[in-house]
Amino acid sequence: MLTVRLKHAPAGKPVADAVVFAHRLDMAPAGMPTMTTELEPQPATEPGLYRFKTNLTMAGDWQLSLAAKVQGETGTVQNQLALKVVP
C-alpha cells in the first residue's frame, strides 16, 4: 500500500477532494521505464491522503507519477516521487 499526502504549498494544509486522474509506478530511475506495476486507488483514511494498492515486484528504484485536478486551482497538478524498495 502506498499513501501520498497532498498539501497546498502556500498554506501548508492538506488538499482534500483532489481528483487523481493519472497515476503510474515504474522503474525509470533504475533505467527500466517499461517495468511498471499496477496502482489501484483506495478510499482515503483522512483528508489530503491518497492511497493506492500495489505489488512492488522487485527491489530497487521506483518512480511514482501522479496528476490531479485540485478544486480552486487552474490547470493540473503533476509530480513525481522517487522511491527505493528494499527486500
GUKEFI-329309 format. One record per atom (N, C-alpha, C, CB): atom name; residue in three letters; x, y, z; chain; residue number from 1. Coordinates in nm, 3 decimals, decimal comma, padded with zeros to 5 digits, always signed. Glycine has a CB too. Example, Ala and Ser with C-alpha at 12.3 -4.5 7.8 and 13.67 -1.06 7.14 Angstrom:
BEGIN
[atom 'N'; 'ALA'; [+01,319; -00,569; +00,780]; 'A'; 1]
[atom 'CA'; 'ALA'; [+01,230; -00,450; +00,780]; 'A'; 1]
[atom 'C'; 'ALA'; [+01,320; -00,330; +00,780]; 'A'; 1]
[atom 'CB'; 'ALA'; [+01,131; -00,447; +00,905]; 'A'; 1]
[atom 'N'; 'SER'; [+01,285; -00,225; +00,708]; 'A'; 2]
[atom 'CA'; 'SER'; [+01,367; -00,106; +00,714]; 'A'; 2]
[atom 'C'; 'SER'; [+01,290; +00,003; +00,787]; 'A'; 2]
[atom 'CB'; 'SER'; [+01,408; -00,060; +00,572]; 'A'; 2]
end
This chain:
BEGIN
[atom 'N'; 'MET'; [+00,085; -00,117; +00,000]; 'A'; 1]
[atom 'CA'; 'MET'; [+00,000; +00,000; +00,000]; 'A'; 1]
[atom 'C'; 'MET'; [+00,090; +00,124; +00,000]; 'A'; 1]
[atom 'CB'; 'MET'; [-00,097; +00,000; +00,123]; 'A'; 1]
[atom 'N'; 'LEU'; [+00,061; +00,216; -00,087]; 'A'; 2]
[atom 'CA'; 'LEU'; [+00,130; +00,346; -00,090]; 'A'; 2]
[atom 'C'; 'LEU'; [+00,031; +00,453; -00,049]; 'A'; 2]
[atom 'CB'; 'LEU'; [+00,190; +00,376; -00,232]; 'A'; 2]
[atom 'N'; 'THR'; [+00,077; +00,547; +00,032]; 'A'; 3]
[atom 'CA'; 'THR'; [-00,006; +00,659; +00,073]; 'A'; 3]
[atom 'C'; 'THR'; [+00,069; +00,787; +00,042]; 'A'; 3]
[atom 'CB'; 'THR'; [-00,044; +00,651; +00,224]; 'A'; 3]
[atom 'N'; 'VAL'; [+00,002; +00,880; -00,026]; 'A'; 4]
[atom 'CA'; 'VAL'; [+00,061; +01,007; -00,064]; 'A'; 4]
[atom 'C'; 'VAL'; [-00,018; +01,118; +00,005]; 'A'; 4]
[atom 'CB'; 'VAL'; [+00,062; +01,027; -00,219]; 'A'; 4]
[atom 'N'; 'ARG'; [+00,053; +01,213; +00,066]; 'A'; 5]
[atom 'CA'; 'ARG'; [-00,012; +01,328; +00,127]; 'A'; 5]
[atom 'C'; 'ARG'; [+00,002; +01,445; +00,032]; 'A'; 5]
[atom 'CB'; 'ARG'; [+00,050; +01,361; +00,268]; 'A'; 5]
[atom 'N'; 'LEU'; [-00,111; +01,505; -00,005]; 'A'; 6]
[atom 'CA'; 'LEU'; [-00,112; +01,620; -00,094]; 'A'; 6]
[atom 'C'; 'LEU'; [-00,141; +01,744; -00,010]; 'A'; 6]
[atom 'CB'; 'LEU'; [-00,219; +01,604; -00,208]; 'A'; 6]
[atom 'N'; 'LYS'; [-00,045; +01,841; -00,013]; 'A'; 7]
[atom 'CA'; 'LYS'; [-00,059; +01,964; +00,064]; 'A'; 7]
[atom 'C'; 'LYS'; [-00,059; +02,084; -00,028]; 'A'; 7]
[atom 'CB'; 'LYS'; [+00,054; +01,976; +00,168]; 'A'; 7]
[atom 'N'; 'HIS'; [-00,135; +02,186; +00,009]; 'A'; 8]
[atom 'CA'; 'HIS'; [-00,133; +02,315; -00,060]; 'A'; 8]
[atom 'C'; 'HIS'; [-00,009; +02,388; -00,009]; 'A'; 8]
[atom 'CB'; 'HIS'; [-00,266; +02,398; -00,036]; 'A'; 8]
[atom 'N'; 'ALA'; [+00,091; +02,407; -00,094]; 'A'; 9]
[atom 'CA'; 'ALA'; [+00,221; +02,459; -00,051]; 'A'; 9]
[atom 'C'; 'ALA'; [+00,214; +02,592; +00,022]; 'A'; 9]
[atom 'CB'; 'ALA'; [+00,310; +02,475; -00,170]; 'A'; 9]
[atom 'N'; 'PRO'; [+00,144; +02,694; -00,031]; 'A'; 10]
[atom 'CA'; 'PRO'; [+00,143; +02,823; +00,040]; 'A'; 10]
[atom 'C'; 'PRO'; [+00,079; +02,815; +00,179]; 'A'; 10]
[atom 'CB'; 'PRO'; [+00,070; +02,926; -00,043]; 'A'; 10]
[atom 'N'; 'ALA'; [-00,026; +02,737; +00,192]; 'A'; 11]
[atom 'CA'; 'ALA'; [-00,097; +02,731; +00,320]; 'A'; 11]
[atom 'C'; 'ALA'; [-00,046; +02,617; +00,410]; 'A'; 11]
[atom 'CB'; 'ALA'; [-00,246; +02,712; +00,296]; 'A'; 11]
[atom 'N'; 'GLY'; [+00,020; +02,517; +00,349]; 'A'; 12]
[atom 'CA'; 'GLY'; [+00,069; +02,403; +00,426]; 'A'; 12]
[atom 'C'; 'GLY'; [-00,042; +02,313; +00,477]; 'A'; 12]
[atom 'CB'; 'GLY'; [+00,149; +02,451; +00,541]; 'A'; 12]
[atom 'N'; 'LYS'; [-00,160; +02,323; +00,415]; 'A'; 13]
[atom 'CA'; 'LYS'; [-00,275; +02,244; +00,461]; 'A'; 13]
[atom 'C'; 'LYS'; [-00,302; +02,130; +00,365]; 'A'; 13]
[atom 'CB'; 'LYS'; [-00,399; +02,333; +00,475]; 'A'; 13]
[atom 'N'; 'PRO'; [-00,361; +02,020; +00,415]; 'A'; 14]
[atom 'CA'; 'PRO'; [-00,394; +01,907; +00,329]; 'A'; 14]
[atom 'C'; 'PRO'; [-00,496; +01,947; +00,222]; 'A'; 14]
[atom 'CB'; 'PRO'; [-00,450; +01,791; +00,413]; 'A'; 14]
[atom 'N'; 'VAL'; [-00,483; +01,887; +00,105]; 'A'; 15]
[atom 'CA'; 'VAL'; [-00,576; +01,910; -00,005]; 'A'; 15]
[atom 'C'; 'VAL'; [-00,673; +01,792; -00,009]; 'A'; 15]
[atom 'CB'; 'VAL'; [-00,501; +01,927; -00,142]; 'A'; 15]
[atom 'N'; 'ALA'; [-00,795; +01,817; +00,029]; 'A'; 16]
[atom 'CA'; 'ALA'; [-00,899; +01,713; +00,025]; 'A'; 16]
[atom 'C'; 'ALA'; [-00,972; +01,721; -00,107]; 'A'; 16]
[atom 'CB'; 'ALA'; [-00,998; +01,729; +00,143]; 'A'; 16]
[atom 'N'; 'ASP'; [-01,026; +01,612; -00,150]; 'A'; 17]
[atom 'CA'; 'ASP'; [-01,113; +01,604; -00,268]; 'A'; 17]
[atom 'C'; 'ASP'; [-01,044; +01,636; -00,400]; 'A'; 17]
[atom 'CB'; 'ASP'; [-01,227; +01,697; -00,251]; 'A'; 17]
[atom 'N'; 'ALA'; [-00,914; +01,615; -00,409]; 'A'; 18]
[atom 'CA'; 'ALA'; [-00,848; +01,627; -00,539]; 'A'; 18]
[atom 'C'; 'ALA'; [-00,890; +01,507; -00,624]; 'A'; 18]
[atom 'CB'; 'ALA'; [-00,691; +01,633; -00,525]; 'A'; 18]
[atom 'N'; 'VAL'; [-00,894; +01,526; -00,754]; 'A'; 19]
[atom 'CA'; 'VAL'; [-00,929; +01,416; -00,845]; 'A'; 19]
[atom 'C'; 'VAL'; [-00,801; +01,369; -00,911]; 'A'; 19]
[atom 'CB'; 'VAL'; [-01,036; +01,461; -00,952]; 'A'; 19]
[atom 'N'; 'VAL'; [-00,749; +01,256; -00,864]; 'A'; 20]
[atom 'CA'; 'VAL'; [-00,628; +01,197; -00,922]; 'A'; 20]
[atom 'C'; 'VAL'; [-00,672; +01,118; -01,045]; 'A'; 20]
[atom 'CB'; 'VAL'; [-00,551; +01,105; -00,817]; 'A'; 20]
[atom 'N'; 'PHE'; [-00,632; +01,166; -01,163]; 'A'; 21]
[atom 'CA'; 'PHE'; [-00,679; +01,102; -01,286]; 'A'; 21]
[atom 'C'; 'PHE'; [-00,569; +01,031; -01,362]; 'A'; 21]
[atom 'CB'; 'PHE'; [-00,743; +01,205; -01,375]; 'A'; 21]
[atom 'N'; 'ALA'; [-00,446; +01,047; -01,321]; 'A'; 22]
[atom 'CA'; 'ALA'; [-00,336; +00,975; -01,386]; 'A'; 22]
[atom 'C'; 'ALA'; [-00,237; +00,932; -01,279]; 'A'; 22]
[atom 'CB'; 'ALA'; [-00,267; +01,063; -01,493]; 'A'; 22]
[atom 'N'; 'HIS'; [-00,199; +00,807; -01,285]; 'A'; 23]
[atom 'CA'; 'HIS'; [-00,101; +00,755; -01,191]; 'A'; 23]
[atom 'C'; 'HIS'; [-00,022; +00,644; -01,258]; 'A'; 23]
[atom 'CB'; 'HIS'; [-00,169; +00,705; -01,061]; 'A'; 23]
[atom 'N'; 'ARG'; [+00,107; +00,640; -01,224]; 'A'; 24]
[atom 'CA'; 'ARG'; [+00,196; +00,539; -01,283]; 'A'; 24]
[atom 'C'; 'ARG'; [+00,307; +00,512; -01,182]; 'A'; 24]
[atom 'CB'; 'ARG'; [+00,254; +00,588; -01,423]; 'A'; 24]
[atom 'N'; 'LEU'; [+00,346; +00,385; -01,174]; 'A'; 25]
[atom 'CA'; 'LEU'; [+00,458; +00,344; -01,090]; 'A'; 25]
[atom 'C'; 'LEU'; [+00,550; +00,259; -01,177]; 'A'; 25]
[atom 'CB'; 'LEU'; [+00,410; +00,266; -00,962]; 'A'; 25]
[atom 'N'; 'ASP'; [+00,672; +00,308; -01,198]; 'A'; 26]
[atom 'CA'; 'ASP'; [+00,766; +00,237; -01,286]; 'A'; 26]
[atom 'C'; 'ASP'; [+00,907; +00,245; -01,230]; 'A'; 26]
[atom 'CB'; 'ASP'; [+00,761; +00,294; -01,429]; 'A'; 26]
[atom 'N'; 'MET'; [+00,998; +00,175; -01,296]; 'A'; 27]
[atom 'CA'; 'MET'; [+01,138; +00,171; -01,252]; 'A'; 27]
[atom 'C'; 'MET'; [+01,227; +00,259; -01,340]; 'A'; 27]
[atom 'CB'; 'MET'; [+01,189; +00,027; -01,254]; 'A'; 27]
[atom 'N'; 'ALA'; [+01,174; +00,371; -01,386]; 'A'; 28]
[atom 'CA'; 'ALA'; [+01,252; +00,463; -01,469]; 'A'; 28]
[atom 'C'; 'ALA'; [+01,383; +00,506; -01,402]; 'A'; 28]
[atom 'CB'; 'ALA'; [+01,169; +00,587; -01,502]; 'A'; 28]
[atom 'N'; 'PRO'; [+01,387; +00,533; -01,270]; 'A'; 29]
[atom 'CA'; 'PRO'; [+01,513; +00,574; -01,209]; 'A'; 29]
[atom 'C'; 'PRO'; [+01,622; +00,466; -01,218]; 'A'; 29]
[atom 'CB'; 'PRO'; [+01,489; +00,610; -01,065]; 'A'; 29]
[atom 'N'; 'ALA'; [+01,582; +00,341; -01,235]; 'A'; 30]
[atom 'CA'; 'ALA'; [+01,677; +00,231; -01,247]; 'A'; 30]
[atom 'C'; 'ALA'; [+01,707; +00,200; -01,394]; 'A'; 30]
[atom 'CB'; 'ALA'; [+01,623; +00,105; -01,176]; 'A'; 30]
[atom 'N'; 'GLY'; [+01,661; +00,286; -01,485]; 'A'; 31]
[atom 'CA'; 'GLY'; [+01,687; +00,265; -01,627]; 'A'; 31]
[atom 'C'; 'GLY'; [+01,591; +00,166; -01,692]; 'A'; 31]
[atom 'CB'; 'GLY'; [+01,826; +00,218; -01,646]; 'A'; 31]
[atom 'N'; 'MET'; [+01,478; +00,137; -01,625]; 'A'; 32]
[atom 'CA'; 'MET'; [+01,380; +00,042; -01,679]; 'A'; 32]
[atom 'C'; 'MET'; [+01,240; +00,103; -01,680]; 'A'; 32]
[atom 'CB'; 'MET'; [+01,381; -00,088; -01,597]; 'A'; 32]
[atom 'N'; 'PRO'; [+01,216; +00,206; -01,764]; 'A'; 33]
[atom 'CA'; 'PRO'; [+01,085; +00,273; -01,761]; 'A'; 33]
[atom 'C'; 'PRO'; [+00,969; +00,184; -01,804]; 'A'; 33]
[atom 'CB'; 'PRO'; [+01,090; +00,393; -01,850]; 'A'; 33]
[atom 'N'; 'THR'; [+00,995; +00,074; -01,872]; 'A'; 34]
[atom 'CA'; 'THR'; [+00,886; -00,014; -01,913]; 'A'; 34]
[atom 'C'; 'THR'; [+00,849; -00,115; -01,805]; 'A'; 34]
[atom 'CB'; 'THR'; [+00,923; -00,087; -02,040]; 'A'; 34]
[atom 'N'; 'MET'; [+00,928; -00,121; -01,697]; 'A'; 35]
[atom 'CA'; 'MET'; [+00,896; -00,208; -01,584]; 'A'; 35]
[atom 'C'; 'MET'; [+00,798; -00,133; -01,497]; 'A'; 35]
[atom 'CB'; 'MET'; [+01,026; -00,250; -01,503]; 'A'; 35]
[atom 'N'; 'THR'; [+00,670; -00,169; -01,507]; 'A'; 36]
[atom 'CA'; 'THR'; [+00,564; -00,100; -01,433]; 'A'; 36]
[atom 'C'; 'THR'; [+00,490; -00,198; -01,344]; 'A'; 36]
[atom 'CB'; 'THR'; [+00,467; -00,030; -01,530]; 'A'; 36]
[atom 'N'; 'THR'; [+00,411; -00,145; -01,255]; 'A'; 37]
[atom 'CA'; 'THR'; [+00,321; -00,225; -01,175]; 'A'; 37]
[atom 'C'; 'THR'; [+00,190; -00,148; -01,162]; 'A'; 37]
[atom 'CB'; 'THR'; [+00,382; -00,259; -01,034]; 'A'; 37]
[atom 'N'; 'GLU'; [+00,083; -00,219; -01,134]; 'A'; 38]
[atom 'CA'; 'GLU'; [-00,047; -00,154; -01,127]; 'A'; 38]
[atom 'C'; 'GLU'; [-00,065; -00,080; -00,996]; 'A'; 38]
[atom 'CB'; 'GLU'; [-00,158; -00,257; -01,143]; 'A'; 38]
[atom 'N'; 'LEU'; [-00,142; +00,027; -01,003]; 'A'; 39]
[atom 'CA'; 'LEU'; [-00,182; +00,106; -00,887]; 'A'; 39]
[atom 'C'; 'LEU'; [-00,334; +00,108; -00,884]; 'A'; 39]
[atom 'CB'; 'LEU'; [-00,123; +00,251; -00,891]; 'A'; 39]
[atom 'N'; 'GLU'; [-00,391; +00,063; -00,774]; 'A'; 40]
[atom 'CA'; 'GLU'; [-00,537; +00,062; -00,760]; 'A'; 40]
[atom 'C'; 'GLU'; [-00,576; +00,162; -00,652]; 'A'; 40]
[atom 'CB'; 'GLU'; [-00,589; -00,081; -00,725]; 'A'; 40]
[atom 'N'; 'PRO'; [-00,644; +00,271; -00,690]; 'A'; 41]
[atom 'CA'; 'PRO'; [-00,685; +00,370; -00,589]; 'A'; 41]
[atom 'C'; 'PRO'; [-00,769; +00,306; -00,480]; 'A'; 41]
[atom 'CB'; 'PRO'; [-00,763; +00,486; -00,655]; 'A'; 41]
[atom 'N'; 'GLN'; [-00,747; +00,351; -00,357]; 'A'; 42]
[atom 'CA'; 'GLN'; [-00,819; +00,301; -00,239]; 'A'; 42]
[atom 'C'; 'GLN'; [-00,886; +00,419; -00,169]; 'A'; 42]
[atom 'CB'; 'GLN'; [-00,723; +00,226; -00,142]; 'A'; 42]
[atom 'N'; 'PRO'; [-00,984; +00,392; -00,085]; 'A'; 43]
[atom 'CA'; 'PRO'; [-01,050; +00,500; -00,012]; 'A'; 43]
[atom 'C'; 'PRO'; [-00,951; +00,573; +00,080]; 'A'; 43]
[atom 'CB'; 'PRO'; [-01,168; +00,446; +00,070]; 'A'; 43]
[atom 'N'; 'ALA'; [-00,970; +00,703; +00,094]; 'A'; 44]
[atom 'CA'; 'ALA'; [-00,885; +00,784; +00,181]; 'A'; 44]
[atom 'C'; 'ALA'; [-00,921; +00,757; +00,327]; 'A'; 44]
[atom 'CB'; 'ALA'; [-00,900; +00,934; +00,148]; 'A'; 44]
[atom 'N'; 'THR'; [-00,821; +00,767; +00,414]; 'A'; 45]
[atom 'CA'; 'THR'; [-00,844; +00,749; +00,556]; 'A'; 45]
[atom 'C'; 'THR'; [-00,856; +00,882; +00,629]; 'A'; 45]
[atom 'CB'; 'THR'; [-00,732; +00,667; +00,618]; 'A'; 45]
[atom 'N'; 'GLU'; [-00,806; +00,990; +00,564]; 'A'; 46]
[atom 'CA'; 'GLU'; [-00,819; +01,124; +00,620]; 'A'; 46]
[atom 'C'; 'GLU'; [-00,799; +01,225; +00,507]; 'A'; 46]
[atom 'CB'; 'GLU'; [-00,717; +01,148; +00,736]; 'A'; 46]
[atom 'N'; 'PRO'; [-00,846; +01,349; +00,525]; 'A'; 47]
[atom 'CA'; 'PRO'; [-00,832; +01,449; +00,419]; 'A'; 47]
[atom 'C'; 'PRO'; [-00,686; +01,471; +00,380]; 'A'; 47]
[atom 'CB'; 'PRO'; [-00,894; +01,581; +00,464]; 'A'; 47]
[atom 'N'; 'GLY'; [-00,664; +01,477; +00,250]; 'A'; 48]
[atom 'CA'; 'GLY'; [-00,529; +01,502; +00,200]; 'A'; 48]
[atom 'C'; 'GLY'; [-00,447; +01,378; +00,175]; 'A'; 48]
[atom 'CB'; 'GLY'; [-00,457; +01,588; +00,294]; 'A'; 48]
[atom 'N'; 'LEU'; [-00,496; +01,261; +00,217]; 'A'; 49]
[atom 'CA'; 'LEU'; [-00,424; +01,136; +00,193]; 'A'; 49]
[atom 'C'; 'LEU'; [-00,486; +01,063; +00,074]; 'A'; 49]
[atom 'CB'; 'LEU'; [-00,426; +01,045; +00,318]; 'A'; 49]
[atom 'N'; 'TYR'; [-00,402; +01,015; -00,015]; 'A'; 50]
[atom 'CA'; 'TYR'; [-00,444; +00,941; -00,133]; 'A'; 50]
[atom 'C'; 'TYR'; [-00,370; +00,810; -00,130]; 'A'; 50]
[atom 'CB'; 'TYR'; [-00,416; +01,021; -00,267]; 'A'; 50]
[atom 'N'; 'ARG'; [-00,447; +00,699; -00,128]; 'A'; 51]
[atom 'CA'; 'ARG'; [-00,389; +00,566; -00,109]; 'A'; 51]
[atom 'C'; 'ARG'; [-00,402; +00,483; -00,236]; 'A'; 51]
[atom 'CB'; 'ARG'; [-00,457; +00,494; +00,008]; 'A'; 51]
[atom 'N'; 'PHE'; [-00,303; +00,397; -00,257]; 'A'; 52]
[atom 'CA'; 'PHE'; [-00,300; +00,309; -00,373]; 'A'; 52]
[atom 'C'; 'PHE'; [-00,252; +00,172; -00,332]; 'A'; 52]
[atom 'CB'; 'PHE'; [-00,210; +00,367; -00,485]; 'A'; 52]
[atom 'N'; 'LYS'; [-00,324; +00,071; -00,376]; 'A'; 53]
[atom 'CA'; 'LYS'; [-00,282; -00,067; -00,355]; 'A'; 53]
[atom 'C'; 'LYS'; [-00,191; -00,104; -00,472]; 'A'; 53]
[atom 'CB'; 'LYS'; [-00,405; -00,165; -00,343]; 'A'; 53]
[atom 'N'; 'THR'; [-00,078; -00,168; -00,440]; 'A'; 54]
[atom 'CA'; 'THR'; [+00,017; -00,206; -00,545]; 'A'; 54]
[atom 'C'; 'THR'; [+00,094; -00,328; -00,502]; 'A'; 54]
[atom 'CB'; 'THR'; [+00,113; -00,090; -00,577]; 'A'; 54]
[atom 'N'; 'ASN'; [+00,165; -00,387; -00,595]; 'A'; 55]
[atom 'CA'; 'ASN'; [+00,250; -00,501; -00,568]; 'A'; 55]
[atom 'C'; 'ASN'; [+00,388; -00,469; -00,626]; 'A'; 55]
[atom 'CB'; 'ASN'; [+00,191; -00,634; -00,630]; 'A'; 55]
[atom 'N'; 'LEU'; [+00,479; -00,425; -00,541]; 'A'; 56]
[atom 'CA'; 'LEU'; [+00,614; -00,392; -00,586]; 'A'; 56]
[atom 'C'; 'LEU'; [+00,691; -00,523; -00,601]; 'A'; 56]
[atom 'CB'; 'LEU'; [+00,686; -00,294; -00,487]; 'A'; 56]
[atom 'N'; 'THR'; [+00,707; -00,566; -00,724]; 'A'; 57]
[atom 'CA'; 'THR'; [+00,756; -00,700; -00,755]; 'A'; 57]
[atom 'C'; 'THR'; [+00,906; -00,718; -00,743]; 'A'; 57]
[atom 'CB'; 'THR'; [+00,714; -00,736; -00,890]; 'A'; 57]
[atom 'N'; 'MET'; [+00,981; -00,608; -00,737]; 'A'; 58]
[atom 'CA'; 'MET'; [+01,125; -00,623; -00,722]; 'A'; 58]
[atom 'C'; 'MET'; [+01,184; -00,505; -00,646]; 'A'; 58]
[atom 'CB'; 'MET'; [+01,192; -00,638; -00,858]; 'A'; 58]
[atom 'N'; 'ALA'; [+01,293; -00,531; -00,577]; 'A'; 59]
[atom 'CA'; 'ALA'; [+01,363; -00,426; -00,505]; 'A'; 59]
[atom 'C'; 'ALA'; [+01,431; -00,334; -00,605]; 'A'; 59]
[atom 'CB'; 'ALA'; [+01,467; -00,485; -00,406]; 'A'; 59]
[atom 'N'; 'GLY'; [+01,452; -00,210; -00,564]; 'A'; 60]
[atom 'CA'; 'GLY'; [+01,522; -00,116; -00,650]; 'A'; 60]
[atom 'C'; 'GLY'; [+01,458; +00,021; -00,646]; 'A'; 60]
[atom 'CB'; 'GLY'; [+01,525; -00,167; -00,791]; 'A'; 60]
[atom 'N'; 'ASP'; [+01,496; +00,103; -00,744]; 'A'; 61]
[atom 'CA'; 'ASP'; [+01,450; +00,241; -00,753]; 'A'; 61]
[atom 'C'; 'ASP'; [+01,325; +00,249; -00,839]; 'A'; 61]
[atom 'CB'; 'ASP'; [+01,560; +00,331; -00,810]; 'A'; 61]
[atom 'N'; 'TRP'; [+01,219; +00,305; -00,781]; 'A'; 62]
[atom 'CA'; 'TRP'; [+01,091; +00,321; -00,848]; 'A'; 62]
[atom 'C'; 'TRP'; [+01,055; +00,468; -00,853]; 'A'; 62]
[atom 'CB'; 'TRP'; [+00,980; +00,240; -00,775]; 'A'; 62]
[atom 'N'; 'GLN'; [+00,961; +00,501; -00,942]; 'A'; 63]
[atom 'CA'; 'GLN'; [+00,912; +00,638; -00,954]; 'A'; 63]
[atom 'C'; 'GLN'; [+00,760; +00,638; -00,959]; 'A'; 63]
[atom 'CB'; 'GLN'; [+00,970; +00,707; -01,081]; 'A'; 63]
[atom 'N'; 'LEU'; [+00,699; +00,714; -00,869]; 'A'; 64]
[atom 'CA'; 'LEU'; [+00,554; +00,732; -00,867]; 'A'; 64]
[atom 'C'; 'LEU'; [+00,523; +00,863; -00,936]; 'A'; 64]
[atom 'CB'; 'LEU'; [+00,498; +00,729; -00,720]; 'A'; 64]
[atom 'N'; 'SER'; [+00,440; +00,859; -01,038]; 'A'; 65]
[atom 'CA'; 'SER'; [+00,397; +00,980; -01,111]; 'A'; 65]
[atom 'C'; 'SER'; [+00,247; +00,997; -01,091]; 'A'; 65]
[atom 'CB'; 'SER'; [+00,433; +00,970; -01,265]; 'A'; 65]
[atom 'N'; 'LEU'; [+00,207; +01,117; -01,052]; 'A'; 66]
[atom 'CA'; 'LEU'; [+00,065; +01,147; -01,029]; 'A'; 66]
[atom 'C'; 'LEU'; [+00,027; +01,277; -01,099]; 'A'; 66]
[atom 'CB'; 'LEU'; [+00,035; +01,157; -00,879]; 'A'; 66]
[atom 'N'; 'ALA'; [-00,098; +01,283; -01,142]; 'A'; 67]
[atom 'CA'; 'ALA'; [-00,156; +01,405; -01,197]; 'A'; 67]
[atom 'C'; 'ALA'; [-00,296; +01,418; -01,136]; 'A'; 67]
[atom 'CB'; 'ALA'; [-00,162; +01,403; -01,356]; 'A'; 67]
[atom 'N'; 'ALA'; [-00,330; +01,540; -01,093]; 'A'; 68]
[atom 'CA'; 'ALA'; [-00,458; +01,561; -01,026]; 'A'; 68]
[atom 'C'; 'ALA'; [-00,514; +01,698; -01,058]; 'A'; 68]
[atom 'CB'; 'ALA'; [-00,443; +01,543; -00,876]; 'A'; 68]
[atom 'N'; 'LYS'; [-00,645; +01,708; -01,047]; 'A'; 69]
[atom 'CA'; 'LYS'; [-00,716; +01,834; -01,052]; 'A'; 69]
[atom 'C'; 'LYS'; [-00,751; +01,871; -00,908]; 'A'; 69]
[atom 'CB'; 'LYS'; [-00,845; +01,826; -01,143]; 'A'; 69]
[atom 'N'; 'VAL'; [-00,718; +01,994; -00,870]; 'A'; 70]
[atom 'CA'; 'VAL'; [-00,742; +02,041; -00,734]; 'A'; 70]
[atom 'C'; 'VAL'; [-00,843; +02,154; -00,741]; 'A'; 70]
[atom 'CB'; 'VAL'; [-00,610; +02,088; -00,665]; 'A'; 70]
[atom 'N'; 'GLN'; [-00,948; +02,145; -00,657]; 'A'; 71]
[atom 'CA'; 'GLN'; [-01,051; +02,248; -00,655]; 'A'; 71]
[atom 'C'; 'GLN'; [-00,989; +02,383; -00,623]; 'A'; 71]
[atom 'CB'; 'GLN'; [-01,161; +02,214; -00,552]; 'A'; 71]
[atom 'N'; 'GLY'; [-01,027; +02,485; -00,699]; 'A'; 72]
[atom 'CA'; 'GLY'; [-00,979; +02,620; -00,677]; 'A'; 72]
[atom 'C'; 'GLY'; [-00,848; +02,652; -00,747]; 'A'; 72]
[atom 'CB'; 'GLY'; [-00,963; +02,643; -00,533]; 'A'; 72]
[atom 'N'; 'GLU'; [-00,787; +02,554; -00,812]; 'A'; 73]
[atom 'CA'; 'GLU'; [-00,661; +02,575; -00,883]; 'A'; 73]
[atom 'C'; 'GLU'; [-00,685; +02,557; -01,032]; 'A'; 73]
[atom 'CB'; 'GLU'; [-00,550; +02,478; -00,833]; 'A'; 73]
[atom 'N'; 'THR'; [-00,617; +02,636; -01,113]; 'A'; 74]
[atom 'CA'; 'THR'; [-00,627; +02,618; -01,257]; 'A'; 74]
[atom 'C'; 'THR'; [-00,521; +02,519; -01,302]; 'A'; 74]
[atom 'CB'; 'THR'; [-00,612; +02,754; -01,332]; 'A'; 74]
[atom 'N'; 'GLY'; [-00,549; +02,450; -01,408]; 'A'; 75]
[atom 'CA'; 'GLY'; [-00,453; +02,355; -01,462]; 'A'; 75]
[atom 'C'; 'GLY'; [-00,449; +02,226; -01,382]; 'A'; 75]
[atom 'CB'; 'GLY'; [-00,316; +02,416; -01,467]; 'A'; 75]
[atom 'N'; 'THR'; [-00,346; +02,150; -01,409]; 'A'; 76]
[atom 'CA'; 'THR'; [-00,327; +02,019; -01,349]; 'A'; 76]
[atom 'C'; 'THR'; [-00,204; +02,022; -01,259]; 'A'; 76]
[atom 'CB'; 'THR'; [-00,313; +01,910; -01,457]; 'A'; 76]
[atom 'N'; 'VAL'; [-00,217; +01,959; -01,144]; 'A'; 77]
[atom 'CA'; 'VAL'; [-00,103; +01,942; -01,054]; 'A'; 77]
[atom 'C'; 'VAL'; [-00,037; +01,810; -01,090]; 'A'; 77]
[atom 'CB'; 'VAL'; [-00,148; +01,945; -00,902]; 'A'; 77]
[atom 'N'; 'GLN'; [+00,093; +01,814; -01,118]; 'A'; 78]
[atom 'CA'; 'GLN'; [+00,167; +01,694; -01,155]; 'A'; 78]
[atom 'C'; 'GLN'; [+00,295; +01,687; -01,075]; 'A'; 78]
[atom 'CB'; 'GLN'; [+00,197; +01,691; -01,306]; 'A'; 78]
[atom 'N'; 'ASN'; [+00,335; +01,564; -01,038]; 'A'; 79]
[atom 'CA'; 'ASN'; [+00,462; +01,549; -00,970]; 'A'; 79]
[atom 'C'; 'ASN'; [+00,507; +01,404; -00,978]; 'A'; 79]
[atom 'CB'; 'ASN'; [+00,452; +01,596; -00,823]; 'A'; 79]
[atom 'N'; 'GLN'; [+00,635; +01,387; -00,948]; 'A'; 80]
[atom 'CA'; 'GLN'; [+00,695; +01,254; -00,946]; 'A'; 80]
[atom 'C'; 'GLN'; [+00,769; +01,239; -00,815]; 'A'; 80]
[atom 'CB'; 'GLN'; [+00,790; +01,232; -01,068]; 'A'; 80]
[atom 'N'; 'LEU'; [+00,766; +01,119; -00,761]; 'A'; 81]
[atom 'CA'; 'LEU'; [+00,830; +01,089; -00,635]; 'A'; 81]
[atom 'C'; 'LEU'; [+00,917; +00,966; -00,653]; 'A'; 81]
[atom 'CB'; 'LEU'; [+00,726; +01,068; -00,522]; 'A'; 81]
[atom 'N'; 'ALA'; [+01,044; +00,977; -00,616]; 'A'; 82]
[atom 'CA'; 'ALA'; [+01,135; +00,862; -00,624]; 'A'; 82]
[atom 'C'; 'ALA'; [+01,123; +00,779; -00,497]; 'A'; 82]
[atom 'CB'; 'ALA'; [+01,281; +00,909; -00,644]; 'A'; 82]
[atom 'N'; 'LEU'; [+01,118; +00,647; -00,515]; 'A'; 83]
[atom 'CA'; 'LEU'; [+01,106; +00,553; -00,404]; 'A'; 83]
[atom 'C'; 'LEU'; [+01,218; +00,449; -00,414]; 'A'; 83]
[atom 'CB'; 'LEU'; [+00,967; +00,484; -00,404]; 'A'; 83]
[atom 'N'; 'LYS'; [+01,265; +00,402; -00,302]; 'A'; 84]
[atom 'CA'; 'LYS'; [+01,359; +00,291; -00,301]; 'A'; 84]
[atom 'C'; 'LYS'; [+01,291; +00,176; -00,230]; 'A'; 84]
[atom 'CB'; 'LYS'; [+01,493; +00,329; -00,231]; 'A'; 84]
[atom 'N'; 'VAL'; [+01,276; +00,064; -00,300]; 'A'; 85]
[atom 'CA'; 'VAL'; [+01,214; -00,055; -00,244]; 'A'; 85]
[atom 'C'; 'VAL'; [+01,325; -00,150; -00,201]; 'A'; 85]
[atom 'CB'; 'VAL'; [+01,117; -00,124; -00,347]; 'A'; 85]
[atom 'N'; 'VAL'; [+01,319; -00,190; -00,075]; 'A'; 86]
[atom 'CA'; 'VAL'; [+01,419; -00,282; -00,022]; 'A'; 86]
[atom 'C'; 'VAL'; [+01,351; -00,413; +00,019]; 'A'; 86]
[atom 'CB'; 'VAL'; [+01,494; -00,218; +00,100]; 'A'; 86]
[atom 'N'; 'PRO'; [+01,424; -00,524; +00,006]; 'A'; 87]
[atom 'CA'; 'PRO'; [+01,363; -00,654; +00,041]; 'A'; 87]
[atom 'C'; 'PRO'; [+01,336; -00,666; +00,191]; 'A'; 87]
[atom 'CB'; 'PRO'; [+01,454; -00,770; -00,003]; 'A'; 87]
end
